[in-house]
Amino acid sequence: MAFKIEELERMAGGGAGFAMWGYVTADDDLADVTAAGYFDEARDMLRVDDWVFIRAGDGSGVAIVNANAGGTVDLTDATQIGAADTA
């Protein structure tokens, strides 16, 4: 599917350090959301080392912006969170 900028929200930070963002999509999986180029429309908002908390179609996770150059934004693979409940 496609990135929807209205679903990206700054949650904290953004001063001299990193910012934390939230992004929600039911249409895309975590692997799609963290692929290079998915967040290109937000290249002027996202900085290297920013954290992105993601709720995607196949689960939730957190990824870090590891590149933002030449118009392409890339995130690390998402570390899945909230996937297991053994109790």
PDB file as gemmi writes it, atoms N, CA and C in Angstrom:
CRYST1    1.000    1.000    1.000  90.00  90.00  90.00 P 1                      
ATOM      1  N   MET A   1       0.832  -1.174   0.000  1.00  0.00           N  
ATOM      2  CA  MET A   1       0.000   0.000   0.000  1.00  0.00           C  
ATOM      3  C   MET A   1       0.879   1.241   0.000  1.00  0.00           C  
ATOM      4  N   ALA A   2       0.386   2.315   0.574  1.00  0.00           N  
ATOM      5  CA  ALA A   2       1.121   3.571   0.526  1.00  0.00           C  
ATOM      6  C   ALA A   2       1.151   4.248   1.894  1.00  0.00           C  
ATOM      7  N   PHE A   3       2.218   4.979   2.116  1.00  0.00           N  
ATOM      8  CA  PHE A   3       2.377   5.789   3.317  1.00  0.00           C  
ATOM      9  C   PHE A   3       1.292   6.861   3.362  1.00  0.00           C  
ATOM     10  N   LYS A   4       0.744   7.085   4.553  1.00  0.00           N  
ATOM     11  CA  LYS A   4      -0.270   8.126   4.756  1.00  0.00           C  
ATOM     12  C   LYS A   4       0.263   9.088   5.810  1.00  0.00           C  
ATOM     13  N   ILE A   5       0.697  10.266   5.373  1.00  0.00           N  
ATOM     14  CA  ILE A   5       1.347  11.203   6.281  1.00  0.00           C  
ATOM     15  C   ILE A   5       0.454  11.602   7.449  1.00  0.00           C  
ATOM     16  N   GLU A   6      -0.855  11.578   7.263  1.00  0.00           N  
ATOM     17  CA  GLU A   6      -1.756  11.945   8.355  1.00  0.00           C  
ATOM     18  C   GLU A   6      -1.764  10.921   9.486  1.00  0.00           C  
ATOM     19  N   GLU A   7      -1.186   9.747   9.258  1.00  0.00           N  
ATOM     20  CA  GLU A   7      -1.108   8.700  10.283  1.00  0.00           C  
ATOM     21  C   GLU A   7       0.212   8.739  11.055  1.00  0.00           C  
ATOM     22  N   LEU A   8       1.112   9.664  10.700  1.00  0.00           N  
ATOM     23  CA  LEU A   8       2.391   9.828  11.387  1.00  0.00           C  
ATOM     24  C   LEU A   8       2.254  10.958  12.393  1.00  0.00           C  
ATOM     25  N   GLU A   9       2.577  10.663  13.660  1.00  0.00           N  
ATOM     26  CA  GLU A   9       2.408  11.663  14.713  1.00  0.00           C  
ATOM     27  C   GLU A   9       3.639  11.699  15.610  1.00  0.00           C  
ATOM     28  N   ARG A  10       4.176  12.916  15.828  1.00  0.00           N  
ATOM     29  CA  ARG A  10       5.285  13.065  16.773  1.00  0.00           C  
ATOM     30  C   ARG A  10       4.715  12.890  18.177  1.00  0.00           C  
ATOM     31  N   MET A  11       5.350  12.006  18.944  1.00  0.00           N  
ATOM     32  CA  MET A  11       4.888  11.741  20.298  1.00  0.00           C  
ATOM     33  C   MET A  11       5.738  12.460  21.338  1.00  0.00           C  
ATOM     34  N   ALA A  12       7.032  12.651  21.048  1.00  0.00           N  
ATOM     35  CA  ALA A  12       7.935  13.280  22.014  1.00  0.00           C  
ATOM     36  C   ALA A  12       9.240  13.643  21.336  1.00  0.00           C  
ATOM     37  N   GLY A  13       9.970  14.543  21.997  1.00  0.00           N  
ATOM     38  CA  GLY A  13      11.323  14.873  21.557  1.00  0.00           C  
ATOM     39  C   GLY A  13      11.363  15.775  20.348  1.00  0.00           C  
ATOM     40  N   GLY A  14      12.529  15.776  19.726  1.00  0.00           N  
ATOM     41  CA  GLY A  14      12.709  16.558  18.523  1.00  0.00           C  
ATOM     42  C   GLY A  14      13.616  17.752  18.700  1.00  0.00           C  
ATOM     43  N   GLY A  15      14.067  18.003  19.929  1.00  0.00           N  
ATOM     44  CA  GLY A  15      14.993  19.099  20.157  1.00  0.00           C  
ATOM     45  C   GLY A  15      16.371  18.722  19.629  1.00  0.00           C  
ATOM     46  N   ALA A  16      17.348  18.765  20.488  1.00  0.00           N  
ATOM     47  CA  ALA A  16      18.717  18.423  20.097  1.00  0.00           C  
ATOM     48  C   ALA A  16      18.910  16.911  19.960  1.00  0.00           C  
ATOM     49  N   GLY A  17      18.024  16.134  20.570  1.00  0.00           N  
ATOM     50  CA  GLY A  17      18.142  14.681  20.516  1.00  0.00           C  
ATOM     51  C   GLY A  17      17.207  14.080  19.493  1.00  0.00           C  
ATOM     52  N   PHE A  18      16.858  12.826  19.708  1.00  0.00           N  
ATOM     53  CA  PHE A  18      15.969  12.139  18.778  1.00  0.00           C  
ATOM     54  C   PHE A  18      14.517  12.403  19.137  1.00  0.00           C  
ATOM     55  N   ALA A  19      13.629  12.172  18.181  1.00  0.00           N  
ATOM     56  CA  ALA A  19      12.188  12.272  18.395  1.00  0.00           C  
ATOM     57  C   ALA A  19      11.582  10.875  18.371  1.00  0.00           C  
ATOM     58  N   MET A  20      10.429  10.749  18.996  1.00  0.00           N  
ATOM     59  CA  MET A  20       9.671   9.505  18.941  1.00  0.00           C  
ATOM     60  C   MET A  20       8.390   9.776  18.174  1.00  0.00           C  
ATOM     61  N   TRP A  21       8.077   8.876  17.252  1.00  0.00           N  
ATOM     62  CA  TRP A  21       6.923   9.012  16.366  1.00  0.00           C  
ATOM     63  C   TRP A  21       6.016   7.803  16.515  1.00  0.00           C  
ATOM     64  N   GLY A  22       4.763   7.976  16.213  1.00  0.00           N  
ATOM     65  CA  GLY A  22       3.819   6.879  16.123  1.00  0.00           C  
ATOM     66  C   GLY A  22       3.253   6.823  14.712  1.00  0.00           C  
ATOM     67  N   TYR A  23       3.087   5.623  14.191  1.00  0.00           N  
ATOM     68  CA  TYR A  23       2.510   5.461  12.858  1.00  0.00           C  
ATOM     69  C   TYR A  23       1.568   4.269  12.879  1.00  0.00           C  
ATOM     70  N   VAL A  24       0.367   4.448  12.332  1.00  0.00           N  
ATOM     71  CA  VAL A  24      -0.652   3.399  12.317  1.00  0.00           C  
ATOM     72  C   VAL A  24      -1.098   3.122  10.885  1.00  0.00           C  
ATOM     73  N   THR A  25      -1.116   1.845  10.524  1.00  0.00           N  
ATOM     74  CA  THR A  25      -1.665   1.423   9.244  1.00  0.00           C  
ATOM     75  C   THR A  25      -2.243   0.022   9.388  1.00  0.00           C  
ATOM     76  N   ALA A  26      -3.423  -0.179   8.885  1.00  0.00           N  
ATOM     77  CA  ALA A  26      -4.001  -1.525   8.847  1.00  0.00           C  
ATOM     78  C   ALA A  26      -3.744  -2.168   7.490  1.00  0.00           C  
ATOM     79  N   ASP A  27      -3.305  -1.360   6.526  1.00  0.00           N  
ATOM     80  CA  ASP A  27      -3.134  -1.828   5.155  1.00  0.00           C  
ATOM     81  C   ASP A  27      -1.776  -2.463   4.872  1.00  0.00           C  
ATOM     82  N   ASP A  28      -0.748  -2.093   5.651  1.00  0.00           N  
ATOM     83  CA  ASP A  28       0.610  -2.553   5.378  1.00  0.00           C  
ATOM     84  C   ASP A  28       1.164  -3.355   6.543  1.00  0.00           C  
ATOM     85  N   ASP A  29       2.060  -4.286   6.234  1.00  0.00           N  
ATOM     86  CA  ASP A  29       2.728  -5.089   7.250  1.00  0.00           C  
ATOM     87  C   ASP A  29       3.980  -4.371   7.740  1.00  0.00           C  
ATOM     88  N   LEU A  30       4.523  -4.820   8.878  1.00  0.00           N  
ATOM     89  CA  LEU A  30       5.731  -4.219   9.432  1.00  0.00           C  
ATOM     90  C   LEU A  30       6.873  -4.187   8.418  1.00  0.00           C  
ATOM     91  N   ALA A  31       7.049  -5.259   7.671  1.00  0.00           N  
ATOM     92  CA  ALA A  31       8.136  -5.310   6.685  1.00  0.00           C  
ATOM     93  C   ALA A  31       7.953  -4.246   5.604  1.00  0.00           C  
ATOM     94  N   ASP A  32       6.722  -3.993   5.204  1.00  0.00           N  
ATOM     95  CA  ASP A  32       6.456  -2.955   4.201  1.00  0.00           C  
ATOM     96  C   ASP A  32       6.775  -1.575   4.762  1.00  0.00           C  
ATOM     97  N   VAL A  33       6.340  -1.333   5.989  1.00  0.00           N  
ATOM     98  CA  VAL A  33       6.508  -0.016   6.604  1.00  0.00           C  
ATOM     99  C   VAL A  33       7.976   0.312   6.834  1.00  0.00           C  
ATOM    100  N   THR A  34       8.792  -0.683   7.139  1.00  0.00           N  
ATOM    101  CA  THR A  34      10.203  -0.421   7.417  1.00  0.00           C  
ATOM    102  C   THR A  34      11.089  -0.504   6.176  1.00  0.00           C  
ATOM    103  N   ALA A  35      10.523  -0.784   5.031  1.00  0.00           N  
ATOM    104  CA  ALA A  35      11.307  -0.851   3.789  1.00  0.00           C  
ATOM    105  C   ALA A  35      11.790   0.539   3.383  1.00  0.00           C  
ATOM    106  N   ALA A  36      12.977   0.589   2.801  1.00  0.00           N  
ATOM    107  CA  ALA A  36      13.529   1.862   2.326  1.00  0.00           C  
ATOM    108  C   ALA A  36      12.554   2.505   1.354  1.00  0.00           C  
ATOM    109  N   GLY A  37      12.286   3.777   1.568  1.00  0.00           N  
ATOM    110  CA  GLY A  37      11.419   4.517   0.674  1.00  0.00           C  
ATOM    111  C   GLY A  37       9.995   4.688   1.161  1.00  0.00           C  
ATOM    112  N   TYR A  38       9.551   3.863   2.111  1.00  0.00           N  
ATOM    113  CA  TYR A  38       8.156   3.950   2.566  1.00  0.00           C  
ATOM    114  C   TYR A  38       7.844   5.322   3.153  1.00  0.00           C  
ATOM    115  N   PHE A  39       8.760   5.881   3.935  1.00  0.00           N  
ATOM    116  CA  PHE A  39       8.536   7.156   4.618  1.00  0.00           C  
ATOM    117  C   PHE A  39       9.109   8.358   3.862  1.00  0.00           C  
ATOM    118  N   ASP A  40       9.385   8.214   2.575  1.00  0.00           N  
ATOM    119  CA  ASP A  40      10.011   9.310   1.813  1.00  0.00           C  
ATOM    120  C   ASP A  40       9.222  10.619   1.882  1.00  0.00           C  
ATOM    121  N   GLU A  41       7.922  10.542   1.922  1.00  0.00           N  
ATOM    122  CA  GLU A  41       7.100  11.749   1.976  1.00  0.00           C  
ATOM    123  C   GLU A  41       7.350  12.542   3.269  1.00  0.00           C  
ATOM    124  N   ALA A  42       7.869  11.868   4.304  1.00  0.00           N  
ATOM    125  CA  ALA A  42       8.150  12.513   5.590  1.00  0.00           C  
ATOM    126  C   ALA A  42       9.637  12.813   5.766  1.00  0.00           C  
ATOM    127  N   ARG A  43      10.377  12.843   4.672  1.00  0.00           N  
ATOM    128  CA  ARG A  43      11.836  13.036   4.759  1.00  0.00           C  
ATOM    129  C   ARG A  43      12.237  14.337   5.447  1.00  0.00           C  
ATOM    130  N   ASP A  44      11.396  15.363   5.404  1.00  0.00           N  
ATOM    131  CA  ASP A  44      11.716  16.625   6.070  1.00  0.00           C  
ATOM    132  C   ASP A  44      11.340  16.609   7.552  1.00  0.00           C  
ATOM    133  N   MET A  45      10.667  15.559   7.990  1.00  0.00           N  
ATOM    134  CA  MET A  45      10.250  15.442   9.388  1.00  0.00           C  
ATOM    135  C   MET A  45      11.133  14.473  10.168  1.00  0.00           C  
ATOM    136  N   LEU A  46      11.459  13.342   9.560  1.00  0.00           N  
ATOM    137  CA  LEU A  46      12.197  12.281  10.233  1.00  0.00           C  
ATOM    138  C   LEU A  46      13.698  12.506  10.138  1.00  0.00           C  
ATOM    139  N   ARG A  47      14.388  12.267  11.263  1.00  0.00           N  
ATOM    140  CA  ARG A  47      15.841  12.404  11.292  1.00  0.00           C  
ATOM    141  C   ARG A  47      16.471  11.072  11.677  1.00  0.00           C  
ATOM    142  N   VAL A  48      17.705  10.888  11.266  1.00  0.00           N  
ATOM    143  CA  VAL A  48      18.446   9.686  11.652  1.00  0.00           C  
ATOM    144  C   VAL A  48      18.449   9.593  13.178  1.00  0.00           C  
ATOM    145  N   ASP A  49      18.215   8.410  13.685  1.00  0.00           N  
ATOM    146  CA  ASP A  49      18.129   8.054  15.103  1.00  0.00           C  
ATOM    147  C   ASP A  49      16.760   8.311  15.722  1.00  0.00           C  
ATOM    148  N   ASP A  50      15.809   8.890  14.987  1.00  0.00           N  
ATOM    149  CA  ASP A  50      14.436   8.985  15.496  1.00  0.00           C  
ATOM    150  C   ASP A  50      13.859   7.580  15.637  1.00  0.00           C  
ATOM    151  N   TRP A  51      12.998   7.404  16.620  1.00  0.00           N  
ATOM    152  CA  TRP A  51      12.313   6.131  16.845  1.00  0.00           C  
ATOM    153  C   TRP A  51      10.910   6.228  16.277  1.00  0.00           C  
ATOM    154  N   VAL A  52      10.441   5.136  15.666  1.00  0.00           N  
ATOM    155  CA  VAL A  52       9.086   5.094  15.117  1.00  0.00           C  
ATOM    156  C   VAL A  52       8.373   3.871  15.694  1.00  0.00           C  
ATOM    157  N   PHE A  53       7.327   4.127  16.478  1.00  0.00           N  
ATOM    158  CA  PHE A  53       6.490   3.062  17.012  1.00  0.00           C  
ATOM    159  C   PHE A  53       5.389   2.811  15.990  1.00  0.00           C  
ATOM    160  N   ILE A  54       5.261   1.559  15.572  1.00  0.00           N  
ATOM    161  CA  ILE A  54       4.404   1.214  14.448  1.00  0.00           C  
ATOM    162  C   ILE A  54       3.327   0.222  14.886  1.00  0.00           C  
ATOM    163  N   ARG A  55       2.086   0.501  14.499  1.00  0.00           N  
ATOM    164  CA  ARG A  55       1.008  -0.491  14.608  1.00  0.00           C  
ATOM    165  C   ARG A  55       0.586  -0.790  13.181  1.00  0.00           C  
ATOM    166  N   ALA A  56       0.932  -1.980  12.708  1.00  0.00           N  
ATOM    167  CA  ALA A  56       0.709  -2.365  11.313  1.00  0.00           C  
ATOM    168  C   ALA A  56      -0.322  -3.485  11.231  1.00  0.00           C  
ATOM    169  N   GLY A  57      -0.599  -3.895  10.016  1.00  0.00           N  
ATOM    170  CA  GLY A  57      -1.599  -4.929   9.782  1.00  0.00           C  
ATOM    171  C   GLY A  57      -1.270  -6.271  10.401  1.00  0.00           C  
ATOM    172  N   ASP A  58       0.027  -6.556  10.589  1.00  0.00           N  
ATOM    173  CA  ASP A  58       0.428  -7.849  11.136  1.00  0.00           C  
ATOM    174  C   ASP A  58       1.038  -7.760  12.528  1.00  0.00           C  
ATOM    175  N   GLY A  59       0.905  -6.622  13.197  1.00  0.00           N  
ATOM    176  CA  GLY A  59       1.427  -6.496  14.551  1.00  0.00           C  
ATOM    177  C   GLY A  59       2.033  -5.133  14.803  1.00  0.00           C  
ATOM    178  N   SER A  60       2.646  -5.019  15.970  1.00  0.00           N  
ATOM    179  CA  SER A  60       3.245  -3.754  16.381  1.00  0.00           C  
ATOM    180  C   SER A  60       4.733  -3.924  16.579  1.00  0.00           C  
ATOM    181  N   GLY A  61       5.464  -2.812  16.402  1.00  0.00           N  
ATOM    182  CA  GLY A  61       6.900  -2.861  16.589  1.00  0.00           C  
ATOM    183  C   GLY A  61       7.484  -1.477  16.679  1.00  0.00           C  
ATOM    184  N   VAL A  62       8.779  -1.436  16.912  1.00  0.00           N  
ATOM    185  CA  VAL A  62       9.506  -0.174  16.963  1.00  0.00           C  
ATOM    186  C   VAL A  62      10.715  -0.289  16.039  1.00  0.00           C  
ATOM    187  N   ALA A  63      10.977   0.784  15.295  1.00  0.00           N  
ATOM    188  CA  ALA A  63      12.118   0.820  14.381  1.00  0.00           C  
ATOM    189  C   ALA A  63      12.799   2.168  14.544  1.00  0.00           C  
ATOM    190  N   ILE A  64      14.030   2.256  14.073  1.00  0.00           N  
ATOM    191  CA  ILE A  64      14.813   3.481  14.167  1.00  0.00           C  
ATOM    192  C   ILE A  64      15.176   3.940  12.765  1.00  0.00           C  
ATOM    193  N   VAL A  65      15.070   5.233  12.532  1.00  0.00           N  
ATOM    194  CA  VAL A  65      15.481   5.794  11.240  1.00  0.00           C  
ATOM    195  C   VAL A  65      17.000   5.657  11.151  1.00  0.00           C  
ATOM    196  N   ASN A  66      17.482   4.866  10.196  1.00  0.00           N  
ATOM    197  CA  ASN A  66      18.925   4.683  10.069  1.00  0.00           C  
ATOM    198  C   ASN A  66      19.510   5.396   8.868  1.00  0.00           C  
ATOM    199  N   ALA A  67      18.683   5.979   8.012  1.00  0.00           N  
ATOM    200  CA  ALA A  67      19.184   6.753   6.874  1.00  0.00           C  
ATOM    201  C   ALA A  67      18.098   7.702   6.393  1.00  0.00           C  
ATOM    202  N   ASN A  68      18.543   8.893   6.014  1.00  0.00           N  
ATOM    203  CA  ASN A  68      17.653   9.879   5.408  1.00  0.00           C  
ATOM    204  C   ASN A  68      18.541  10.757   4.539  1.00  0.00           C  
ATOM    205  N   ALA A  69      18.732  10.327   3.310  1.00  0.00           N  
ATOM    206  CA  ALA A  69      19.636  11.040   2.403  1.00  0.00           C  
ATOM    207  C   ALA A  69      19.154  10.866   0.972  1.00  0.00           C  
ATOM    208  N   GLY A  70      19.377  11.877   0.169  1.00  0.00           N  
ATOM    209  CA  GLY A  70      19.009  11.799  -1.235  1.00  0.00           C  
ATOM    210  C   GLY A  70      17.526  11.599  -1.463  1.00  0.00           C  
ATOM    211  N   GLY A  71      16.696  12.005  -0.495  1.00  0.00           N  
ATOM    212  CA  GLY A  71      15.258  11.860  -0.652  1.00  0.00           C  
ATOM    213  C   GLY A  71      14.704  10.524  -0.214  1.00  0.00           C  
ATOM    214  N   THR A  72      15.566   9.609   0.252  1.00  0.00           N  
ATOM    215  CA  THR A  72      15.121   8.281   0.674  1.00  0.00           C  
ATOM    216  C   THR A  72      15.281   8.113   2.172  1.00  0.00           C  
ATOM    217  N   VAL A  73      14.192   7.717   2.818  1.00  0.00           N  
ATOM    218  CA  VAL A  73      14.203   7.434   4.251  1.00  0.00           C  
ATOM    219  C   VAL A  73      14.211   5.915   4.421  1.00  0.00           C  
ATOM    220  N   ASP A  74      15.074   5.422   5.328  1.00  0.00           N  
ATOM    221  CA  ASP A  74      15.143   3.988   5.603  1.00  0.00           C  
ATOM    222  C   ASP A  74      15.080   3.769   7.104  1.00  0.00           C  
ATOM    223  N   LEU A  75      14.324   2.770   7.506  1.00  0.00           N  
ATOM    224  CA  LEU A  75      14.225   2.374   8.906  1.00  0.00           C  
ATOM    225  C   LEU A  75      14.871   1.013   9.101  1.00  0.00           C  
ATOM    226  N   THR A  76      15.316   0.759  10.332  1.00  0.00           N  
ATOM    227  CA  THR A  76      15.784  -0.579  10.665  1.00  0.00           C  
ATOM    228  C   THR A  76      14.593  -1.533  10.591  1.00  0.00           C  
ATOM    229  N   ASP A  77      14.867  -2.824  10.586  1.00  0.00           N  
ATOM    230  CA  ASP A  77      13.784  -3.785  10.722  1.00  0.00           C  
ATOM    231  C   ASP A  77      13.103  -3.532  12.061  1.00  0.00           C  
ATOM    232  N   ALA A  78      11.811  -3.705  12.131  1.00  0.00           N  
ATOM    233  CA  ALA A  78      11.070  -3.456  13.366  1.00  0.00           C  
ATOM    234  C   ALA A  78      11.313  -4.572  14.371  1.00  0.00           C  
ATOM    235  N   THR A  79      11.498  -4.186  15.614  1.00  0.00           N  
ATOM    236  CA  THR A  79      11.506  -5.133  16.715  1.00  0.00           C  
ATOM    237  C   THR A  79      10.064  -5.261  17.167  1.00  0.00           C  
ATOM    238  N   GLN A  80       9.518  -6.460  17.017  1.00  0.00           N  
ATOM    239  CA  GLN A  80       8.104  -6.650  17.318  1.00  0.00           C  
ATOM    240  C   GLN A  80       7.881  -6.546  18.818  1.00  0.00           C  
ATOM    241  N   ILE A  81       6.813  -5.868  19.196  1.00  0.00           N  
ATOM    242  CA  ILE A  81       6.464  -5.704  20.602  1.00  0.00           C  
ATOM    243  C   ILE A  81       4.997  -6.102  20.807  1.00  0.00           C  
ATOM    244  N   GLY A  82       4.702  -6.603  21.979  1.00  0.00           N  
ATOM    245  CA  GLY A  82       3.331  -6.962  22.296  1.00  0.00           C  
ATOM    246  C   GLY A  82       2.802  -8.163  21.560  1.00  0.00           C  
ATOM    247  N   ALA A  83       3.690  -9.055  21.113  1.00  0.00           N  
ATOM    248  CA  ALA A  83       3.257 -10.178  20.295  1.00  0.00           C  
ATOM    249  C   ALA A  83       2.839 -11.401  21.090  1.00  0.00           C  
ATOM    250  N   ALA A  84       3.411 -11.557  22.285  1.00  0.00           N  
ATOM    251  CA  ALA A  84       3.138 -12.785  23.032  1.00  0.00           C  
ATOM    252  C   ALA A  84       2.537 -12.464  24.400  1.00  0.00           C  
ATOM    253  N   ASP A  85       1.629 -13.308  24.821  1.00  0.00           N  
ATOM    254  CA  ASP A  85       1.046 -13.194  26.141  1.00  0.00           C  
ATOM    255  C   ASP A  85       0.933 -14.603  26.709  1.00  0.00           C  
ATOM    256  N   THR A  86       1.883 -14.955  27.564  1.00  0.00           N  
ATOM    257  CA  THR A  86       1.941 -16.334  28.052  1.00  0.00           C  
ATOM    258  C   THR A  86       1.129 -16.539  29.334  1.00  0.00           C  
ATOM    259  N   ALA A  87       0.569 -15.486  29.879  1.00  0.00           N  
ATOM    260  CA  ALA A  87      -0.188 -15.644  31.127  1.00  0.00           C  
ATOM    261  C   ALA A  87      -1.664 -15.620  30.878  1.00  0.00           C  
TER     262      ALA A  87                                                      
END                                                                             
